[in-house]
Amino acid sequence: MLWSPSGQGTAALAAGAPLVATGALEGESAPRIAASAADLARENAVLMIALPAYGHKAVLDALAPHLGAQHRIIIS
């Protein structure tokens, strides 16, 4: 499942475009798109933060109220 705070990063995927991976691993998938940080946290126990460092605070601030002991956070 993917979530974008602005929705811009996942708009095409939410509309049905495939996520295409190229390089060492190649393939296409259709990930689920979370509408909010709350949805993302509710449906996933492991969350990976994968964005430029200047975006970490905003994403973690949005996620923090929805995190519990069951969550594991990986920061890339």
Rosetta blueprint (number, residue, H / E / L):
1 M L
2 L E
3 W L
4 S L
5 P L
6 S L
7 G L
8 Q L
9 G L
10 T L
11 A H
12 A H
13 L H
14 A H
15 A L
16 G L
17 A L
18 P L
19 L E
20 V E
21 A E
22 T L
23 G L
24 A L
25 L L
26 E L
27 G E
28 E E
29 S E
30 A L
31 P L
32 R L
33 I E
34 A L
35 A L
36 S L
37 A H
38 A H
39 D H
40 L H
41 A H
42 R H
43 E H
44 N L
45 A L
46 V E
47 L E
48 M E
49 I E
50 A L
51 L L
52 P L
53 A H
54 Y H
55 G H
56 H H
57 K H
58 A H
59 V H
60 L H
61 D H
62 A H
63 L H
64 A H
65 P H
66 H H
67 L L
68 G L
69 A L
70 Q L
71 H L
72 R E
73 I E
74 I E
75 I E
76 S L
